[in-house]
Structures are given as structure tokens and as C-alpha cells.
Amino acid sequence: MSKTQPLITATATPVAPPTAPVTIAPAAPQPVLNVIPVPLCWGLVVVSAAILIIEIWNYIS
């Protein structure tokens, strides 16, 4: 085994990996969800829940 060459040779100076430049993204525009009023969202939830209950009631009977 002493006659074989090593597979990896160690370098004298450590090699630092390259670093990518860091850029900061611009401010994002306001999402559409913040524009919709909250009572409208709750109203849609109530209406959809009522429709679901009616559909289940019709399926059972």
C-alpha cells in the first residue's frame, strides 16, 4: 500500500467557496386580500356554510 498514490492531495492554502452577492428585494405591493372588507369575507363564510348544511339536509332526507 505504500507504493500507491493518494487519491486526494491536500492543498497548502484553504480554498474559500465563492459567495454570491446579496441583493434586497424592493417593497412588495399591498396584497389584494387586505383590500377586501372583513365583514364581506365572514358573510361569504356564513352563506357557504348555510348552503353546505342545506345540501347535506337534502342528501339525508
C-alpha distance matrix in Angstrom:
0.0 3.8 5.4 5.6 8.8 10.0 12.5 15.2 16.4 18.8 22.1 24.2 27.3 27.7 29.2 32.2 33.1 36.4 39.4 42.3 45.9 47.9 51.4 54.1 56.0 59.7 62.0 62.5 66.0 67.8 66.9 69.6 69.6 71.0 74.0 75.1 77.4 76.3 79.5 79.1 75.6 77.0 79.9 77.5 75.6 78.9 80.2 77.0 77.0 80.7 80.0 77.1 79.4 82.1 79.7 78.5 82.2 83.1 80.2 81.2 84.9
3.8 0.0 3.8 5.6 8.0 9.6 12.9 15.1 15.3 17.5 20.6 22.2 25.6 26.4 28.2 31.4 32.7 36.0 39.1 42.2 45.6 47.8 51.3 54.1 56.2 59.9 62.3 63.0 66.6 68.5 67.8 70.7 70.7 72.0 74.9 76.2 78.6 77.5 80.8 80.4 77.0 78.5 81.4 79.2 77.3 80.7 82.0 78.9 79.0 82.7 82.0 79.2 81.6 84.3 82.0 80.9 84.5 85.6 82.7 83.7 87.5
5.4 3.8 0.0 3.8 6.7 9.6 12.6 15.2 15.3 18.1 20.9 22.8 26.2 27.1 28.5 31.9 33.1 36.1 39.4 42.3 45.8 48.2 51.6 54.6 56.6 60.3 62.8 63.4 67.0 69.0 68.3 71.2 71.4 72.7 75.6 76.9 79.4 78.5 81.8 81.3 77.9 79.5 82.3 80.0 78.3 81.7 82.8 79.7 79.9 83.6 82.8 80.1 82.6 85.2 82.8 81.8 85.5 86.3 83.5 84.7 88.4
5.6 5.6 3.8 0.0 3.8 6.6 9.0 12.0 12.8 15.9 18.8 21.2 24.3 24.9 26.0 29.2 30.0 33.0 36.3 39.1 42.7 45.0 48.4 51.4 53.2 56.9 59.5 60.0 63.5 65.5 64.8 67.6 67.8 69.2 72.0 73.3 75.8 75.0 78.3 77.7 74.3 76.0 78.8 76.3 74.7 78.1 79.2 76.1 76.4 80.0 79.2 76.5 79.0 81.6 79.2 78.2 81.9 82.8 80.0 81.2 84.9
8.8 8.0 6.7 3.8 0.0 3.8 6.4 8.8 9.2 12.5 15.3 17.8 20.8 21.4 22.4 25.8 26.7 29.6 32.9 35.8 39.2 41.7 45.1 48.2 50.1 53.8 56.4 57.0 60.6 62.7 62.1 65.0 65.3 66.6 69.4 70.8 73.4 72.6 76.0 75.4 72.1 73.9 76.7 74.3 72.8 76.3 77.4 74.3 74.7 78.4 77.6 75.0 77.6 80.2 77.8 77.0 80.7 81.6 78.9 80.2 83.9
10.0 9.6 9.6 6.6 3.8 0.0 3.8 5.6 6.6 9.6 12.8 15.6 18.3 18.5 19.5 22.7 23.6 26.7 29.9 32.9 36.3 38.6 42.1 45.0 47.0 50.7 53.2 53.9 57.5 59.5 58.9 61.8 62.0 63.3 66.2 67.6 70.1 69.2 72.6 72.1 68.8 70.5 73.4 71.1 69.5 73.0 74.2 71.2 71.5 75.2 74.5 71.9 74.5 77.1 74.9 74.0 77.7 78.7 76.1 77.3 81.0
12.5 12.9 12.6 9.0 6.4 3.8 0.0 3.8 6.6 9.8 12.9 16.2 18.3 17.9 18.2 21.2 21.5 24.5 27.7 30.3 33.9 36.2 39.6 42.5 44.3 48.0 50.5 51.0 54.5 56.6 55.9 58.7 59.0 60.4 63.1 64.5 67.1 66.3 69.7 69.0 65.7 67.5 70.3 67.9 66.4 69.9 71.0 67.9 68.4 72.1 71.2 68.7 71.4 73.9 71.6 70.8 74.6 75.4 72.8 74.2 77.8
15.2 15.1 15.2 12.0 8.8 5.6 3.8 0.0 3.7 6.4 9.4 12.8 14.6 14.1 14.6 17.5 18.1 21.2 24.4 27.3 30.8 33.1 36.5 39.5 41.4 45.1 47.7 48.3 51.9 54.0 53.5 56.5 56.8 58.0 60.8 62.3 64.8 64.1 67.6 67.0 63.8 65.6 68.5 66.2 64.7 68.3 69.5 66.5 67.0 70.7 70.0 67.6 70.2 72.9 70.7 70.0 73.7 74.7 72.2 73.5 77.2
16.4 15.3 15.3 12.8 9.2 6.6 6.6 3.7 0.0 3.8 6.4 9.6 11.9 12.2 13.2 16.6 17.9 20.9 24.3 27.4 30.7 33.1 36.6 39.7 41.9 45.6 48.2 49.2 52.8 55.0 54.8 57.8 58.3 59.3 62.1 63.8 66.3 65.6 69.2 68.7 65.6 67.4 70.4 68.2 66.8 70.4 71.6 68.8 69.3 73.0 72.4 70.1 72.8 75.4 73.3 72.7 76.4 77.4 75.0 76.4 80.1
18.8 17.5 18.1 15.9 12.5 9.6 9.8 6.4 3.8 0.0 3.8 6.6 8.8 9.0 10.8 14.2 16.0 19.2 22.3 25.7 28.8 31.1 34.8 37.7 40.2 43.8 46.4 47.5 51.2 53.4 53.3 56.5 56.9 57.7 60.6 62.3 64.7 64.1 67.7 67.4 64.3 66.1 69.1 67.1 65.7 69.2 70.6 67.9 68.4 72.1 71.7 69.4 72.0 74.8 72.8 72.2 75.9 77.0 74.8 76.1 79.7
22.1 20.6 20.9 18.8 15.3 12.8 12.9 9.4 6.4 3.8 0.0 3.8 5.6 6.7 8.4 12.1 14.4 17.3 20.5 23.9 26.8 29.3 32.9 36.0 38.6 42.1 44.9 46.3 50.0 52.3 52.5 55.7 56.3 56.9 59.7 61.7 64.1 63.7 67.3 67.0 64.1 66.0 69.0 67.1 65.8 69.4 70.8 68.2 68.8 72.6 72.2 70.1 72.7 75.5 73.6 73.1 76.8 77.9 75.8 77.2 80.8
24.2 22.2 22.8 21.2 17.8 15.6 16.2 12.8 9.6 6.6 3.8 0.0 3.8 6.6 9.4 12.8 15.8 18.4 21.4 25.0 27.5 30.0 33.6 36.6 39.5 42.9 45.6 47.2 51.0 53.3 53.7 57.1 57.6 58.0 60.9 63.0 65.3 64.8 68.5 68.4 65.5 67.4 70.5 68.8 67.5 71.1 72.6 70.1 70.7 74.4 74.2 72.1 74.7 77.5 75.8 75.3 78.9 80.2 78.2 79.5 83.1
27.3 25.6 26.2 24.3 20.8 18.3 18.3 14.6 11.9 8.8 5.6 3.8 0.0 3.8 6.4 9.5 12.8 15.2 17.9 21.6 23.9 26.4 30.0 33.0 36.0 39.3 42.1 43.8 47.6 49.9 50.5 53.9 54.5 54.8 57.6 59.8 62.1 61.7 65.5 65.4 62.6 64.5 67.7 65.9 64.8 68.4 69.9 67.5 68.2 71.9 71.7 69.8 72.4 75.2 73.6 73.2 76.8 78.1 76.2 77.6 81.2
27.7 26.4 27.1 24.9 21.4 18.5 17.9 14.1 12.2 9.0 6.7 6.6 3.8 0.0 3.8 6.4 9.7 12.6 15.1 18.8 21.4 23.6 27.3 30.2 33.1 36.5 39.2 40.8 44.5 46.8 47.2 50.6 51.1 51.4 54.3 56.4 58.7 58.2 62.0 61.9 59.0 60.9 64.0 62.3 61.1 64.7 66.2 63.8 64.4 68.2 68.0 66.0 68.7 71.5 69.8 69.4 73.0 74.3 72.4 73.8 77.4
29.2 28.2 28.5 26.0 22.4 19.5 18.2 14.6 13.2 10.8 8.4 9.4 6.4 3.8 0.0 3.8 6.5 9.1 12.1 15.7 18.4 20.9 24.5 27.6 30.3 33.8 36.6 38.1 41.8 44.2 44.6 47.9 48.6 49.1 51.8 53.9 56.4 56.1 59.8 59.5 56.7 58.8 61.8 60.0 58.9 62.6 64.0 61.6 62.3 66.1 65.8 63.9 66.6 69.3 67.6 67.4 71.0 72.2 70.3 71.9 75.4
32.2 31.4 31.9 29.2 25.8 22.7 21.2 17.5 16.6 14.2 12.1 12.8 9.5 6.4 3.8 0.0 3.8 6.4 8.7 12.4 15.1 17.3 21.0 24.0 26.7 30.2 32.9 34.5 38.3 40.6 41.0 44.4 45.1 45.5 48.2 50.4 52.8 52.5 56.3 56.1 53.3 55.4 58.5 56.7 55.7 59.3 60.8 58.5 59.3 63.0 62.8 61.0 63.7 66.4 64.9 64.7 68.2 69.5 67.8 69.3 72.8
33.1 32.7 33.1 30.0 26.7 23.6 21.5 18.1 17.9 16.0 14.4 15.8 12.8 9.7 6.5 3.8 0.0 3.8 6.4 9.7 12.9 15.2 18.8 21.8 24.2 27.8 30.6 31.8 35.6 37.9 38.2 41.5 42.2 42.8 45.5 47.6 50.1 49.9 53.6 53.2 50.4 52.6 55.6 53.7 52.8 56.4 57.7 55.4 56.3 60.0 59.6 57.8 60.7 63.3 61.6 61.5 65.1 66.3 64.5 66.2 69.7
36.4 36.0 36.1 33.0 29.6 26.7 24.5 21.2 20.9 19.2 17.3 18.4 15.2 12.6 9.1 6.4 3.8 0.0 3.8 6.7 9.7 12.6 15.9 19.3 21.7 25.1 28.1 29.5 33.2 35.8 36.2 39.5 40.6 41.1 43.5 45.8 48.5 48.5 52.3 51.8 49.2 51.5 54.4 52.5 51.8 55.5 56.7 54.5 55.6 59.2 58.8 57.3 60.2 62.7 61.1 61.2 64.8 65.8 64.2 66.1 69.4
39.4 39.1 39.4 36.3 32.9 29.9 27.7 24.4 24.3 22.3 20.5 21.4 17.9 15.1 12.1 8.7 6.4 3.8 0.0 3.8 6.6 8.9 12.5 15.7 18.2 21.7 24.6 26.1 29.8 32.4 33.0 36.4 37.3 37.7 40.2 42.6 45.1 45.2 49.0 48.6 46.0 48.4 51.3 49.6 48.9 52.6 53.9 51.8 52.9 56.5 56.2 54.8 57.7 60.2 58.8 58.9 62.5 63.6 62.2 64.0 67.3
42.3 42.2 42.3 39.1 35.8 32.9 30.3 27.3 27.4 25.7 23.9 25.0 21.6 18.8 15.7 12.4 9.7 6.7 3.8 0.0 3.8 6.4 9.4 12.8 15.0 18.5 21.5 22.9 26.5 29.3 29.9 33.2 34.4 34.8 37.1 39.6 42.3 42.6 46.3 45.8 43.4 45.9 48.6 46.9 46.4 50.1 51.3 49.2 50.5 54.1 53.7 52.4 55.4 57.8 56.4 56.8 60.3 61.3 60.0 62.0 65.2
45.9 45.6 45.8 42.7 39.2 36.3 33.9 30.8 30.7 28.8 26.8 27.5 23.9 21.4 18.4 15.1 12.9 9.7 6.6 3.8 0.0 3.8 6.5 10.1 12.7 15.8 19.0 20.9 24.5 27.3 28.4 31.8 33.2 33.2 35.4 38.1 40.8 41.3 45.1 44.6 42.4 45.0 47.8 46.2 45.9 49.6 50.8 49.0 50.4 53.9 53.6 52.6 55.5 57.9 56.7 57.2 60.6 61.6 60.6 62.6 65.7
47.9 47.8 48.2 45.0 41.7 38.6 36.2 33.1 33.1 31.1 29.3 30.0 26.4 23.6 20.9 17.3 15.2 12.6 8.9 6.4 3.8 0.0 3.8 6.8 9.7 13.0 15.8 17.8 21.5 24.1 25.2 28.8 30.0 29.9 32.2 34.9 37.4 37.8 41.6 41.3 39.2 41.7 44.5 43.1 42.8 46.4 47.7 46.0 47.4 50.8 50.7 49.8 52.6 55.0 54.0 54.5 57.8 59.0 58.1 60.0 63.1
51.4 51.3 51.6 48.4 45.1 42.1 39.6 36.5 36.6 34.8 32.9 33.6 30.0 27.3 24.5 21.0 18.8 15.9 12.5 9.4 6.5 3.8 0.0 3.8 6.4 9.4 12.6 14.7 18.2 21.1 22.5 26.0 27.5 27.3 29.3 32.2 34.8 35.5 39.3 38.9 36.9 39.7 42.3 40.9 40.9 44.5 45.7 44.2 45.7 49.1 48.9 48.2 51.2 53.4 52.5 53.2 56.5 57.6 56.8 58.9 61.8
54.1 54.1 54.6 51.4 48.2 45.0 42.5 39.5 39.7 37.7 36.0 36.6 33.0 30.2 27.6 24.0 21.8 19.3 15.7 12.8 10.1 6.8 3.8 0.0 3.8 6.5 9.2 11.5 15.2 17.8 19.4 23.0 24.4 23.9 26.0 29.0 31.4 32.1 35.9 35.7 33.8 36.5 39.2 38.0 38.1 41.6 42.9 41.6 43.1 46.4 46.4 45.8 48.7 51.0 50.2 51.0 54.1 55.3 54.7 56.7 59.6
56.0 56.2 56.6 53.2 50.1 47.0 44.3 41.4 41.9 40.2 38.6 39.5 36.0 33.1 30.3 26.7 24.2 21.7 18.2 15.0 12.7 9.7 6.4 3.8 0.0 3.8 6.6 8.2 11.8 14.7 16.1 19.6 21.3 21.0 22.9 25.9 28.5 29.4 33.2 32.6 30.9 33.7 36.2 34.9 35.2 38.7 39.8 38.5 40.2 43.4 43.3 42.9 45.8 48.0 47.2 48.1 51.2 52.3 51.8 54.0 56.7
59.7 59.9 60.3 56.9 53.8 50.7 48.0 45.1 45.6 43.8 42.1 42.9 39.3 36.5 33.8 30.2 27.8 25.1 21.7 18.5 15.8 13.0 9.4 6.5 3.8 0.0 3.8 6.3 9.3 12.5 14.6 17.9 19.9 19.3 20.8 24.0 26.6 27.9 31.6 31.1 29.7 32.7 35.0 33.9 34.5 37.9 38.9 37.9 39.8 42.8 42.8 42.7 45.6 47.6 47.0 48.2 51.1 52.2 52.0 54.2 56.8
62.0 62.3 62.8 59.5 56.4 53.2 50.5 47.7 48.2 46.4 44.9 45.6 42.1 39.2 36.6 32.9 30.6 28.1 24.6 21.5 19.0 15.8 12.6 9.2 6.6 3.8 0.0 3.8 6.6 9.2 11.7 15.1 16.9 15.9 17.5 20.8 23.2 24.4 28.1 27.8 26.5 29.4 31.8 30.9 31.5 34.9 36.0 35.2 37.0 40.0 40.2 40.2 43.0 45.0 44.6 45.8 48.6 49.8 49.8 51.9 54.4
62.5 63.0 63.4 60.0 57.0 53.9 51.0 48.3 49.2 47.5 46.3 47.2 43.8 40.8 38.1 34.5 31.8 29.5 26.1 22.9 20.9 17.8 14.7 11.5 8.2 6.3 3.8 0.0 3.8 6.5 8.3 11.7 13.7 13.2 14.8 17.8 20.6 21.9 25.5 24.8 23.4 26.5 28.8 27.6 28.3 31.8 32.7 31.8 33.8 36.7 36.7 36.7 39.6 41.5 41.1 42.4 45.2 46.3 46.2 48.4 50.9
66.0 66.6 67.0 63.5 60.6 57.5 54.5 51.9 52.8 51.2 50.0 51.0 47.6 44.5 41.8 38.3 35.6 33.2 29.8 26.5 24.5 21.5 18.2 15.2 11.8 9.3 6.6 3.8 0.0 3.8 6.3 9.1 11.6 10.9 11.7 15.0 17.8 19.6 23.1 22.2 21.3 24.6 26.5 25.5 26.6 29.9 30.6 30.0 32.2 34.9 34.9 35.3 38.2 39.8 39.6 41.1 43.8 44.7 44.9 47.2 49.5
67.8 68.5 69.0 65.5 62.7 59.5 56.6 54.0 55.0 53.4 52.3 53.3 49.9 46.8 44.2 40.6 37.9 35.8 32.4 29.3 27.3 24.1 21.1 17.8 14.7 12.5 9.2 6.5 3.8 0.0 3.8 6.6 8.5 7.2 8.3 11.6 14.2 15.9 19.4 18.8 17.9 21.1 23.0 22.3 23.4 26.6 27.4 27.1 29.2 31.8 32.1 32.5 35.2 37.0 37.0 38.5 41.0 42.1 42.5 44.6 46.8
66.9 67.8 68.3 64.8 62.1 58.9 55.9 53.5 54.8 53.3 52.5 53.7 50.5 47.2 44.6 41.0 38.2 36.2 33.0 29.9 28.4 25.2 22.5 19.4 16.1 14.6 11.7 8.3 6.3 3.8 0.0 3.8 5.4 5.9 7.5 9.8 12.9 14.2 17.7 16.7 15.3 18.5 20.5 19.4 20.3 23.7 24.4 23.8 25.9 28.6 28.7 29.1 31.9 33.6 33.5 34.9 37.5 38.6 38.9 41.1 43.3
69.6 70.7 71.2 67.6 65.0 61.8 58.7 56.5 57.8 56.5 55.7 57.1 53.9 50.6 47.9 44.4 41.5 39.5 36.4 33.2 31.8 28.8 26.0 23.0 19.6 17.9 15.1 11.7 9.1 6.6 3.8 0.0 3.8 5.5 5.4 7.0 10.6 12.4 15.5 13.8 12.8 16.4 17.9 16.6 18.1 21.3 21.6 21.2 23.7 26.1 26.0 26.7 29.6 31.0 30.9 32.7 35.2 36.0 36.5 38.9 40.9
69.6 70.7 71.4 67.8 65.3 62.0 59.0 56.8 58.3 56.9 56.3 57.6 54.5 51.1 48.6 45.1 42.2 40.6 37.3 34.4 33.2 30.0 27.5 24.4 21.3 19.9 16.9 13.7 11.6 8.5 5.4 3.8 0.0 3.8 5.4 5.5 8.5 9.4 12.7 11.5 9.8 13.2 15.1 14.0 15.0 18.3 19.1 18.7 20.7 23.3 23.6 24.1 26.8 28.5 28.6 30.1 32.5 33.7 34.2 36.3 38.4
71.0 72.0 72.7 69.2 66.6 63.3 60.4 58.0 59.3 57.7 56.9 58.0 54.8 51.4 49.1 45.5 42.8 41.1 37.7 34.8 33.2 29.9 27.3 23.9 21.0 19.3 15.9 13.2 10.9 7.2 5.9 5.5 3.8 0.0 3.8 5.6 7.5 8.7 12.3 12.0 11.1 14.0 16.2 15.9 16.9 19.8 21.0 21.1 22.9 25.3 26.1 26.7 29.1 30.9 31.3 32.7 34.9 36.3 37.0 38.9 41.0
74.0 74.9 75.6 72.0 69.4 66.2 63.1 60.8 62.1 60.6 59.7 60.9 57.6 54.3 51.8 48.2 45.5 43.5 40.2 37.1 35.4 32.2 29.3 26.0 22.9 20.8 17.5 14.8 11.7 8.3 7.5 5.4 5.4 3.8 0.0 3.8 6.3 9.1 11.9 11.0 11.2 14.4 15.7 15.5 17.3 19.9 20.6 21.1 23.3 25.3 25.8 27.0 29.4 30.8 31.3 33.2 35.2 36.3 37.3 39.4 41.1
75.1 76.2 76.9 73.3 70.8 67.6 64.5 62.3 63.8 62.3 61.7 63.0 59.8 56.4 53.9 50.4 47.6 45.8 42.6 39.6 38.1 34.9 32.2 29.0 25.9 24.0 20.8 17.8 15.0 11.6 9.8 7.0 5.5 5.6 3.8 0.0 3.8 6.5 8.8 7.3 7.5 10.9 11.9 11.7 13.7 16.2 16.8 17.4 19.7 21.5 22.1 23.4 25.7 27.0 27.7 29.6 31.5 32.6 33.7 35.8 37.4
77.4 78.6 79.4 75.8 73.4 70.1 67.1 64.8 66.3 64.7 64.1 65.3 62.1 58.7 56.4 52.8 50.1 48.5 45.1 42.3 40.8 37.4 34.8 31.4 28.5 26.6 23.2 20.6 17.8 14.2 12.9 10.6 8.5 7.5 6.3 3.8 0.0 3.8 5.7 5.5 6.8 9.2 10.2 11.2 13.1 14.9 15.9 17.2 19.0 20.6 21.8 23.2 25.1 26.4 27.6 29.3 30.9 32.3 33.7 35.4 36.9
76.3 77.5 78.5 75.0 72.6 69.2 66.3 64.1 65.6 64.1 63.7 64.8 61.7 58.2 56.1 52.5 49.9 48.5 45.2 42.6 41.3 37.8 35.5 32.1 29.4 27.9 24.4 21.9 19.6 15.9 14.2 12.4 9.4 8.7 9.1 6.5 3.8 0.0 3.8 5.4 5.1 6.4 8.6 10.0 10.8 12.5 14.4 15.5 16.7 18.6 20.2 21.2 22.8 24.6 25.9 27.2 28.8 30.5 31.8 33.3 34.9
79.5 80.8 81.8 78.3 76.0 72.6 69.7 67.6 69.2 67.7 67.3 68.5 65.5 62.0 59.8 56.3 53.6 52.3 49.0 46.3 45.1 41.6 39.3 35.9 33.2 31.6 28.1 25.5 23.1 19.4 17.7 15.5 12.7 12.3 11.9 8.8 5.7 3.8 0.0 3.8 5.4 5.1 6.0 8.6 9.8 10.5 12.2 14.2 15.2 16.4 18.3 19.8 21.0 22.5 24.3 25.7 26.8 28.6 30.2 31.6 32.9
79.1 80.4 81.3 77.7 75.4 72.1 69.0 67.0 68.7 67.4 67.0 68.4 65.4 61.9 59.5 56.1 53.2 51.8 48.6 45.8 44.6 41.3 38.9 35.7 32.6 31.1 27.8 24.8 22.2 18.8 16.7 13.8 11.5 12.0 11.0 7.3 5.5 5.4 3.8 0.0 3.8 5.5 5.0 6.3 8.7 9.9 10.5 12.3 14.2 15.3 16.5 18.3 20.0 21.1 22.5 24.4 25.7 27.0 28.6 30.4 31.7
75.6 77.0 77.9 74.3 72.1 68.8 65.7 63.8 65.6 64.3 64.1 65.5 62.6 59.0 56.7 53.3 50.4 49.2 46.0 43.4 42.4 39.2 36.9 33.8 30.9 29.7 26.5 23.4 21.3 17.9 15.3 12.8 9.8 11.1 11.2 7.5 6.8 5.1 5.4 3.8 0.0 3.8 5.4 5.2 6.4 8.8 10.0 10.7 12.4 14.4 15.5 16.6 18.5 20.1 21.1 22.7 24.4 25.9 27.1 28.8 30.5
77.0 78.5 79.5 76.0 73.9 70.5 67.5 65.6 67.4 66.1 66.0 67.4 64.5 60.9 58.8 55.4 52.6 51.5 48.4 45.9 45.0 41.7 39.7 36.5 33.7 32.7 29.4 26.5 24.6 21.1 18.5 16.4 13.2 14.0 14.4 10.9 9.2 6.4 5.1 5.5 3.8 0.0 3.8 5.4 5.0 6.2 8.6 9.9 10.5 12.3 14.3 15.2 16.5 18.4 19.9 21.1 22.4 24.4 25.7 27.0 28.6
79.9 81.4 82.3 78.8 76.7 73.4 70.3 68.5 70.4 69.1 69.0 70.5 67.7 64.0 61.8 58.5 55.6 54.4 51.3 48.6 47.8 44.5 42.3 39.2 36.2 35.0 31.8 28.8 26.5 23.0 20.5 17.9 15.1 16.2 15.7 11.9 10.2 8.6 6.0 5.0 5.4 3.8 0.0 3.8 5.4 5.1 6.2 8.6 9.9 10.6 12.3 14.2 15.4 16.6 18.4 20.0 21.0 22.6 24.4 25.9 27.1
77.5 79.2 80.0 76.3 74.3 71.1 67.9 66.2 68.2 67.1 67.1 68.8 65.9 62.3 60.0 56.7 53.7 52.5 49.6 46.9 46.2 43.1 40.9 38.0 34.9 33.9 30.9 27.6 25.5 22.3 19.4 16.6 14.0 15.9 15.5 11.7 11.2 10.0 8.6 6.3 5.2 5.4 3.8 0.0 3.8 5.5 5.1 6.1 8.5 9.8 10.5 12.2 14.2 15.3 16.4 18.3 19.8 21.0 22.5 24.4 25.8
75.6 77.3 78.3 74.7 72.8 69.5 66.4 64.7 66.8 65.7 65.8 67.5 64.8 61.1 58.9 55.7 52.8 51.8 48.9 46.4 45.9 42.8 40.9 38.1 35.2 34.5 31.5 28.3 26.6 23.4 20.3 18.1 15.0 16.9 17.3 13.7 13.1 10.8 9.8 8.7 6.4 5.0 5.4 3.8 0.0 3.8 5.5 5.2 6.1 8.6 10.0 10.5 12.3 14.3 15.3 16.5 18.2 20.0 21.0 22.6 24.4
78.9 80.7 81.7 78.1 76.3 73.0 69.9 68.3 70.4 69.2 69.4 71.1 68.4 64.7 62.6 59.3 56.4 55.5 52.6 50.1 49.6 46.4 44.5 41.6 38.7 37.9 34.9 31.8 29.9 26.6 23.7 21.3 18.3 19.8 19.9 16.2 14.9 12.5 10.5 9.9 8.8 6.2 5.1 5.5 3.8 0.0 3.8 5.5 5.1 6.1 8.6 9.8 10.6 12.3 14.2 15.4 16.4 18.4 20.0 21.1 22.5
80.2 82.0 82.8 79.2 77.4 74.2 71.0 69.5 71.6 70.6 70.8 72.6 69.9 66.2 64.0 60.8 57.7 56.7 53.9 51.3 50.8 47.7 45.7 42.9 39.8 38.9 36.0 32.7 30.6 27.4 24.4 21.6 19.1 21.0 20.6 16.8 15.9 14.4 12.2 10.5 10.0 8.6 6.2 5.1 5.5 3.8 0.0 3.8 5.5 5.1 6.2 8.6 9.9 10.6 12.3 14.3 15.3 16.5 18.4 20.1 21.2
77.0 78.9 79.7 76.1 74.3 71.2 67.9 66.5 68.8 67.9 68.2 70.1 67.5 63.8 61.6 58.5 55.4 54.5 51.8 49.2 49.0 46.0 44.2 41.6 38.5 37.9 35.2 31.8 30.0 27.1 23.8 21.2 18.7 21.1 21.1 17.4 17.2 15.5 14.2 12.3 10.7 9.9 8.6 6.1 5.2 5.5 3.8 0.0 3.8 5.4 5.1 6.1 8.7 9.9 10.5 12.3 14.1 15.3 16.4 18.4 20.0
77.0 79.0 79.9 76.4 74.7 71.5 68.4 67.0 69.3 68.4 68.8 70.7 68.2 64.4 62.3 59.3 56.3 55.6 52.9 50.5 50.4 47.4 45.7 43.1 40.2 39.8 37.0 33.8 32.2 29.2 25.9 23.7 20.7 22.9 23.3 19.7 19.0 16.7 15.2 14.2 12.4 10.5 9.9 8.5 6.1 5.1 5.5 3.8 0.0 3.8 5.4 5.0 6.2 8.6 9.8 10.6 12.2 14.2 15.3 16.6 18.4
80.7 82.7 83.6 80.0 78.4 75.2 72.1 70.7 73.0 72.1 72.6 74.4 71.9 68.2 66.1 63.0 60.0 59.2 56.5 54.1 53.9 50.8 49.1 46.4 43.4 42.8 40.0 36.7 34.9 31.8 28.6 26.1 23.3 25.3 25.3 21.5 20.6 18.6 16.4 15.3 14.4 12.3 10.6 9.8 8.6 6.1 5.1 5.4 3.8 0.0 3.8 5.4 5.1 6.2 8.6 10.0 10.5 12.3 14.2 15.4 16.5
80.0 82.0 82.8 79.2 77.6 74.5 71.2 70.0 72.4 71.7 72.2 74.2 71.7 68.0 65.8 62.8 59.6 58.8 56.2 53.7 53.6 50.7 48.9 46.4 43.3 42.8 40.2 36.7 34.9 32.1 28.7 26.0 23.6 26.1 25.8 22.1 21.8 20.2 18.3 16.5 15.5 14.3 12.3 10.5 10.0 8.6 6.2 5.1 5.4 3.8 0.0 3.8 5.5 5.1 6.1 8.6 9.8 10.5 12.3 14.3 15.4
77.1 79.2 80.1 76.5 75.0 71.9 68.7 67.6 70.1 69.4 70.1 72.1 69.8 66.0 63.9 61.0 57.8 57.3 54.8 52.4 52.6 49.8 48.2 45.8 42.9 42.7 40.2 36.7 35.3 32.5 29.1 26.7 24.1 26.7 27.0 23.4 23.2 21.2 19.8 18.3 16.6 15.2 14.2 12.2 10.5 9.8 8.6 6.1 5.0 5.4 3.8 0.0 3.8 5.4 5.1 6.2 8.5 9.9 10.6 12.4 14.3
79.4 81.6 82.6 79.0 77.6 74.5 71.4 70.2 72.8 72.0 72.7 74.7 72.4 68.7 66.6 63.7 60.7 60.2 57.7 55.4 55.5 52.6 51.2 48.7 45.8 45.6 43.0 39.6 38.2 35.2 31.9 29.6 26.8 29.1 29.4 25.7 25.1 22.8 21.0 20.0 18.5 16.5 15.4 14.2 12.3 10.6 9.9 8.7 6.2 5.1 5.5 3.8 0.0 3.8 5.4 5.1 6.0 8.6 9.8 10.6 12.2
82.1 84.3 85.2 81.6 80.2 77.1 73.9 72.9 75.4 74.8 75.5 77.5 75.2 71.5 69.3 66.4 63.3 62.7 60.2 57.8 57.9 55.0 53.4 51.0 48.0 47.6 45.0 41.5 39.8 37.0 33.6 31.0 28.5 30.9 30.8 27.0 26.4 24.6 22.5 21.1 20.1 18.4 16.6 15.3 14.3 12.3 10.6 9.9 8.6 6.2 5.1 5.4 3.8 0.0 3.8 5.5 5.0 6.1 8.6 10.0 10.6
79.7 82.0 82.8 79.2 77.8 74.9 71.6 70.7 73.3 72.8 73.6 75.8 73.6 69.8 67.6 64.9 61.6 61.1 58.8 56.4 56.7 54.0 52.5 50.2 47.2 47.0 44.6 41.1 39.6 37.0 33.5 30.9 28.6 31.3 31.3 27.7 27.6 25.9 24.3 22.5 21.1 19.9 18.4 16.4 15.3 14.2 12.3 10.5 9.8 8.6 6.1 5.1 5.4 3.8 0.0 3.8 5.4 5.2 6.2 8.7 10.1
78.5 80.9 81.8 78.2 77.0 74.0 70.8 70.0 72.7 72.2 73.1 75.3 73.2 69.4 67.4 64.7 61.5 61.2 58.9 56.8 57.2 54.5 53.2 51.0 48.1 48.2 45.8 42.4 41.1 38.5 34.9 32.7 30.1 32.7 33.2 29.6 29.3 27.2 25.7 24.4 22.7 21.1 20.0 18.3 16.5 15.4 14.3 12.3 10.6 10.0 8.6 6.2 5.1 5.5 3.8 0.0 3.8 5.4 5.0 6.2 8.7
82.2 84.5 85.5 81.9 80.7 77.7 74.6 73.7 76.4 75.9 76.8 78.9 76.8 73.0 71.0 68.2 65.1 64.8 62.5 60.3 60.6 57.8 56.5 54.1 51.2 51.1 48.6 45.2 43.8 41.0 37.5 35.2 32.5 34.9 35.2 31.5 30.9 28.8 26.8 25.7 24.4 22.4 21.0 19.8 18.2 16.4 15.3 14.1 12.2 10.5 9.8 8.5 6.0 5.0 5.4 3.8 0.0 3.8 5.5 5.3 6.2
83.1 85.6 86.3 82.8 81.6 78.7 75.4 74.7 77.4 77.0 77.9 80.2 78.1 74.3 72.2 69.5 66.3 65.8 63.6 61.3 61.6 59.0 57.6 55.3 52.3 52.2 49.8 46.3 44.7 42.1 38.6 36.0 33.7 36.3 36.3 32.6 32.3 30.5 28.6 27.0 25.9 24.4 22.6 21.0 20.0 18.4 16.5 15.3 14.2 12.3 10.5 9.9 8.6 6.1 5.2 5.4 3.8 0.0 3.8 5.5 5.3
80.2 82.7 83.5 80.0 78.9 76.1 72.8 72.2 75.0 74.8 75.8 78.2 76.2 72.4 70.3 67.8 64.5 64.2 62.2 60.0 60.6 58.1 56.8 54.7 51.8 52.0 49.8 46.2 44.9 42.5 38.9 36.5 34.2 37.0 37.3 33.7 33.7 31.8 30.2 28.6 27.1 25.7 24.4 22.5 21.0 20.0 18.4 16.4 15.3 14.2 12.3 10.6 9.8 8.6 6.2 5.0 5.5 3.8 0.0 3.8 5.7
81.2 83.7 84.7 81.2 80.2 77.3 74.2 73.5 76.4 76.1 77.2 79.5 77.6 73.8 71.9 69.3 66.2 66.1 64.0 62.0 62.6 60.0 58.9 56.7 54.0 54.2 51.9 48.4 47.2 44.6 41.1 38.9 36.3 38.9 39.4 35.8 35.4 33.3 31.6 30.4 28.8 27.0 25.9 24.4 22.6 21.1 20.1 18.4 16.6 15.4 14.3 12.4 10.6 10.0 8.7 6.2 5.3 5.5 3.8 0.0 3.8
84.9 87.5 88.4 84.9 83.9 81.0 77.8 77.2 80.1 79.7 80.8 83.1 81.2 77.4 75.4 72.8 69.7 69.4 67.3 65.2 65.7 63.1 61.8 59.6 56.7 56.8 54.4 50.9 49.5 46.8 43.3 40.9 38.4 41.0 41.1 37.4 36.9 34.9 32.9 31.7 30.5 28.6 27.1 25.8 24.4 22.5 21.2 20.0 18.4 16.5 15.4 14.3 12.2 10.6 10.1 8.7 6.2 5.3 5.7 3.8 0.0
